[in-house]
Amino acid sequence: MSGPSRNNQYDDRVLYQGDPWVRLDTLPRLLAEGWRRTLADGGVVTVVRTPFQWAMGSPVIEIETGGYMGDVGLYVPQVQLAEALELLGFDPEESGDGAG
């Protein structure tokens, strides 16, 4: 299965709450929320970055009331990148972290 966008993949790293996080991809909010559920079921923590804020939880009420539904960045902790890729069916070796 092909993975997230391949140009400089996994180079978007940010400090969030004092830890390095890696952007898996930028994708429509509904798709990102689906990926988040898959990752959460596998024990991987996620955060979504909208143009307005970081969202740690899945704000169902925001979705139901027509909150921001455009493209968002989906981030995971750097230490869980290989695990996240594996859960999504992507090749963890492509993470470049040597983990996996």
trRosetta pair geometry for C-beta under 8 A, 3 or more apart (Angstrom, degrees):
i j d omega theta_ij theta_ji phi_ij phi_ji
1 89 4.6 30 41 130 149 113
1 90 6.3 -93 90 -86 100 55
2 6 8.0 -62 -174 -52 105 114
2 90 7.9 2 149 -116 23 92
3 6 7.4 107 73 -77 88 80
3 9 7.2 71 103 -148 119 152
3 85 6.7 -7 -126 -145 137 102
3 88 7.5 89 -130 106 88 121
3 90 3.5 69 -98 -133 113 129
3 91 6.7 -105 -38 27 130 75
3 94 6.4 -178 22 76 154 153
4 9 6.1 135 89 -137 96 112
4 24 5.3 174 -51 159 157 69
4 25 3.5 -141 -137 -72 122 112
4 90 7.1 -21 -3 -94 77 160
5 9 6.2 176 95 -94 62 88
5 25 5.7 133 5 -129 90 89
5 26 7.2 -2 -4 31 139 83
6 9 5.3 -45 -141 -42 34 120
8 11 4.1 -52 168 16 96 139
8 12 7.7 90 124 -33 107 77
9 94 6.8 -3 96 151 144 109
10 13 7.7 35 166 -58 63 93
10 22 5.2 8 -154 -175 83 125
10 23 7.3 -173 -119 67 39 62
10 24 7.6 7 -92 -110 80 38
10 81 6.6 78 -141 -158 130 139
10 94 7.8 146 -3 128 136 81
10 95 5.8 149 -112 -147 174 61
10 96 6.3 173 84 30 135 113
12 22 7.0 113 81 -161 64 55
12 23 3.8 -10 86 24 121 125
12 73 7.2 -107 126 -149 147 135
13 20 5.4 3 -179 -169 113 103
13 21 6.8 161 -154 78 63 41
13 22 5.3 -24 -99 -97 82 68
13 23 7.6 -133 -72 1 37 78
13 78 6.6 34 -135 -82 118 118
14 20 7.4 151 78 -148 28 57
14 21 5.5 -23 64 60 79 94
14 23 7.7 58 0 -40 103 95
14 75 7.1 -55 43 -122 109 150
15 18 6.5 0 -178 -125 103 13
15 19 6.9 149 -149 69 67 22
15 20 6.1 -42 -93 -89 62 53
15 21 7.5 131 -123 13 15 84
16 19 6.5 -36 67 63 66 74
16 21 4.7 -1 20 -3 118 134
16 47 6.2 -151 147 55 163 163
16 54 6.5 152 -142 -131 125 157
16 75 6.9 104 -4 121 152 153
19 77 5.8 -19 136 -132 132 102
19 78 7.4 -153 160 18 89 95
20 77 7.3 91 86 -162 57 63
20 78 4.2 6 103 -14 104 135
21 47 6.6 -31 -150 41 158 121
21 75 4.2 47 155 169 122 124
21 76 6.6 169 -157 84 84 22
21 77 5.7 -59 -104 -101 72 39
21 78 6.4 -135 -104 -34 18 75
22 75 6.4 155 75 -150 31 77
22 76 6.0 -24 59 62 85 75
22 77 7.7 35 14 138 83 14
22 78 5.1 102 -27 -96 106 67
22 81 5.1 16 47 -93 148 121
22 95 8.0 61 141 -154 168 101
23 26 7.0 5 174 -52 127 77
23 49 7.8 -62 -104 26 107 127
23 73 4.8 -54 -130 -170 117 111
23 74 6.8 104 -158 68 66 47
23 75 5.3 -45 -92 -89 54 80
24 35 7.4 -162 95 153 151 149
24 74 4.8 -41 49 94 108 100
24 75 6.9 -178 -2 -100 80 24
24 76 6.0 55 -45 -2 110 105
24 81 8.0 176 -86 -137 84 80
24 84 6.4 -110 -88 135 130 135
24 85 7.7 -179 -129 -78 106 74
24 88 7.6 115 -167 -12 141 163
25 73 7.7 -172 100 -144 31 56
25 74 5.8 7 56 42 69 108
26 71 5.2 41 165 173 97 116
26 72 7.0 -167 -149 92 67 25
26 73 5.2 -34 -96 -92 81 65
26 74 7.6 177 -93 8 30 75
27 31 4.7 -83 143 87 122 124
27 32 5.2 158 77 -59 98 87
27 35 7.6 85 62 -4 144 139
27 71 6.4 -157 124 -139 6 81
27 72 7.1 -32 65 56 53 67
27 74 6.6 -13 32 -10 101 119
28 31 4.8 81 66 13 86 106
28 32 6.9 -156 93 -9 40 90
28 69 7.1 12 -173 161 90 74
28 70 7.0 -93 -129 -177 67 27
28 71 6.0 -55 -84 -90 42 58
28 72 7.7 45 176 15 16 81
29 32 5.5 -58 -145 38 30 114
29 33 6.3 31 158 -22 66 104
29 48 7.4 74 -132 -174 78 147
29 50 7.6 18 -95 -96 115 105
29 63 7.3 -174 133 -104 125 99
29 68 6.6 149 -67 118 150 73
29 69 4.7 -120 39 -148 134 47
29 70 6.6 63 -24 57 106 26
29 71 7.5 -150 -38 -109 69 12
29 72 5.2 74 -91 -6 72 122
30 33 5.8 -52 -149 33 31 111
30 34 6.8 34 151 -19 62 102
30 63 7.5 108 -91 -140 79 126
30 69 6.7 19 -32 -158 91 98
31 34 5.6 -52 -155 32 36 114
31 35 6.6 35 150 -16 67 103
32 35 5.7 -53 -150 37 34 111
32 36 6.3 41 149 -26 66 104
32 48 5.6 101 144 -115 137 121
32 72 5.1 -71 -3 68 169 113
32 74 4.7 -167 -141 -70 104 117
33 36 5.3 -47 -147 31 34 118
33 37 6.7 39 153 -22 63 98
33 48 7.6 -18 -74 -64 68 151
33 58 5.6 99 -142 -136 103 116
33 63 7.2 3 -57 -77 166 146
34 37 5.9 -50 -154 29 33 110
34 38 6.8 32 150 -15 63 104
35 38 5.6 -55 -154 37 36 113
35 39 6.2 32 152 -16 69 108
35 46 7.7 149 113 -120 89 163
35 74 6.0 20 86 -155 137 164
35 88 6.4 11 -144 -106 101 120
36 39 5.7 -58 -146 41 31 109
36 40 6.0 32 156 -21 67 108
36 46 4.7 -140 -126 74 88 153
36 48 7.0 -53 -69 -50 139 109
36 58 6.1 159 104 -76 143 113
36 74 7.0 -139 -64 -139 88 116
37 40 5.7 -52 -142 37 29 111
37 41 6.4 33 156 -22 62 105
37 58 7.5 22 -66 -63 85 158
38 41 5.9 -56 -153 32 27 112
38 42 6.8 12 153 -5 61 110
38 87 6.0 153 143 148 97 109
38 88 6.5 101 112 -92 139 70
39 42 5.8 -68 -154 45 33 104
39 44 4.0 -74 -179 72 94 114
39 45 7.9 -71 139 45 114 8
39 46 5.2 88 90 -43 144 125
39 76 6.8 -128 -162 -95 150 123
39 84 5.6 8 -125 -131 118 89
39 87 5.7 120 -106 98 59 148
39 88 7.3 -11 -71 -55 91 96
40 43 7.6 67 -173 -59 31 13
40 44 6.9 -94 -73 64 30 64
40 45 7.8 57 -102 -105 71 33
40 46 6.8 -84 -58 13 85 110
42 83 7.1 179 136 160 121 100
42 84 7.9 149 86 -107 132 47
42 87 4.1 -132 17 -114 171 139
43 83 7.6 -58 82 157 95 140
44 76 5.7 -18 171 -139 115 126
44 77 8.0 -154 -164 31 79 89
44 80 4.9 151 -134 163 93 136
44 83 5.7 176 -83 110 115 110
44 84 4.7 130 -156 -86 161 85
44 87 6.3 -140 -4 12 136 155
45 76 6.8 131 80 -146 61 71
45 77 5.8 42 66 -12 110 110
45 80 6.6 133 36 21 78 162
46 74 6.3 -20 -165 -170 120 87
46 75 6.7 140 -161 78 65 51
46 76 5.6 -39 -102 -89 70 75
46 84 7.9 118 -82 -121 98 130
47 54 5.5 -1 173 -174 122 102
47 55 6.8 155 -166 74 69 44
47 56 5.3 -31 -111 -100 91 60
47 75 4.9 -22 65 67 87 105
47 76 8.0 164 21 -83 72 31
48 54 7.4 148 79 -161 46 52
48 55 4.6 -18 63 60 97 101
48 72 4.7 17 -176 152 103 140
48 73 7.0 149 -161 76 52 52
48 74 5.9 -21 -105 -102 74 62
48 75 7.5 176 -89 21 24 81
49 53 7.8 -145 -145 109 54 32
49 54 5.5 -24 -101 -104 74 68
49 55 7.7 -177 -82 18 26 75
49 72 6.1 158 71 -173 47 84
49 73 4.1 -8 53 56 107 106
49 75 6.3 52 -17 -12 107 119
50 53 5.8 13 53 50 101 62
50 54 8.0 -172 23 -84 71 20
50 55 6.5 44 -8 -13 105 115
50 68 4.9 95 -154 96 141 152
50 70 7.8 105 -146 63 92 89
50 72 5.1 -42 -86 -111 63 106
51 68 7.2 -159 33 -147 90 152
51 70 7.6 9 -9 71 114 128
52 68 6.5 -178 14 -36 122 154
55 58 7.7 83 144 -99 116 29
55 59 6.1 -88 -156 -8 131 110
59 62 3.7 42 117 7 119 118
59 63 6.8 150 99 -14 70 81
59 67 6.8 0 104 37 124 166
60 63 5.6 -55 -154 37 39 111
60 64 6.1 35 152 -18 71 108
61 64 5.6 -55 -142 41 33 111
61 65 6.0 17 162 -7 68 113
61 67 8.0 72 109 -22 58 128
62 65 6.3 -65 -140 46 24 98
62 67 3.3 -19 178 2 86 157
62 68 7.4 -18 165 31 118 69
63 67 6.2 -58 -65 41 30 103
63 69 7.1 94 -131 -92 72 99
66 69 7.4 -67 -159 -22 49 120
68 72 7.6 108 124 -70 115 110
76 80 5.1 -107 161 87 113 105
76 81 5.9 148 89 -90 118 55
76 84 4.4 -120 -52 -56 177 159
77 80 4.7 69 65 16 91 103
77 81 7.6 -119 96 -41 48 70
78 81 5.7 -17 -158 -28 41 115
78 97 7.2 159 177 -107 87 142
79 99 8.0 128 -158 -74 48 165
80 83 4.8 -61 -165 51 71 117
80 84 5.5 79 134 -32 88 100
81 84 5.7 -58 -148 34 28 111
81 85 6.4 26 158 -18 65 105
81 92 7.8 131 120 -146 74 84
81 95 4.8 133 129 -148 119 138
81 97 5.7 120 67 -9 132 149
81 99 7.0 117 66 55 91 132
82 85 5.8 -54 -149 35 31 111
82 86 6.4 32 153 -19 64 107
82 92 3.9 63 -158 -162 83 118
82 95 5.1 -114 -80 13 72 157
82 97 6.2 -122 -45 61 104 123
82 99 4.0 -141 -12 101 146 105
82 100 3.7 -145 -166 -60 137 108
83 86 5.8 -56 -150 36 30 112
83 87 6.4 31 154 -19 65 106
83 92 7.5 48 -48 -112 23 131
83 100 7.9 -162 -53 -92 49 90
84 87 5.8 -56 -149 35 31 111
84 88 6.4 17 157 -8 65 110
85 88 6.0 -66 -149 45 30 103
85 90 4.2 -83 -168 78 87 105
85 91 6.7 -38 154 78 127 27
85 92 4.6 151 80 -92 122 63
85 94 7.1 -170 -161 57 156 95
85 95 5.9 -142 -13 -59 151 111
85 100 7.8 -32 64 -93 119 146
86 89 7.7 48 -178 -69 30 19
86 90 7.3 -91 -66 61 24 62
86 92 4.9 -10 -53 -51 92 119
86 100 6.9 170 -50 -131 121 114
90 94 6.8 -80 156 45 103 128
91 94 4.6 83 88 -10 100 107
92 95 5.6 -23 -173 -8 57 117
92 99 7.0 -83 166 100 116 78
92 100 3.5 177 124 -125 132 156
93 100 6.2 -136 -67 90 54 137
95 99 6.7 -34 80 52 140 91
95 100 6.9 124 27 -15 126 137
97 100 7.7 96 72 -6 97 102
